[in-house]
């Protein structure tokens, strides 16, 4: 996900009416762990290279 998509997901859920039934804390926890995984992928890409080879190509093209 991009930052914009991460910020838009809760807004879409609120519009649909699902997010009002889910405590915001759950979303924050999910976002936190997602960010941690993203940080690990950015710090140690060689560990996940077989899985993110396409993602690494995108990074090398300057989108990252």
N, C-alpha and C positions, 0 to 999 in steps of 0.2 A: 504494500500500500504506500501511496505517497502521503505527505502530511495533509494535503487537502482532502484526500479520501478519508483519512482517519478522522478529520474534523467533521466531515459531512455525514459519516455513518450515524452518529448519535442524533444529528438533526433530522435525518430521514426517519430514524426509528421513532423520534418524538412525533413527527407528522403522522406516521402510521398509527401510533398509539401504543406501541409495544414497550418503548423505553420507559414509559411512565409506570409500568408495573415492575420494572427491574431497578433495584437500588443503584444509584450512580457509583457506589463503591465497587460493585462487581465490575463495571466497565473500566474503572480506574485500575483495578488489579489486573484485568486482562491487558489493558494498554501498557501497564508497567512491565509485565512479563514479555509482552511482544517487543517492547523497546529493548529489553535486556537481550533477547535472542538476536535482534537486529544488530545490537552492539557487538555481540560475540561473532556474528557472521562478518561484520566489518573488520574486526580485530584479527580473526583467525580464519580467513577465507579458505586456506589450504585444507583445513579440517573438514570442510563441507563442500570441497570443490566438485566431487562427483554429482552433487545435488544442485549446485548453484552455478554450473558452468555457463548457462545461458545468462543468468543474472550478472555474472562477472563480465561477460561480453558487453552487456548494457552499461556497466560501470565504466569500462574502458572507453566507451564511445562518448563519455562526458555527461551522460544523463545524471550520473551520481553526483 
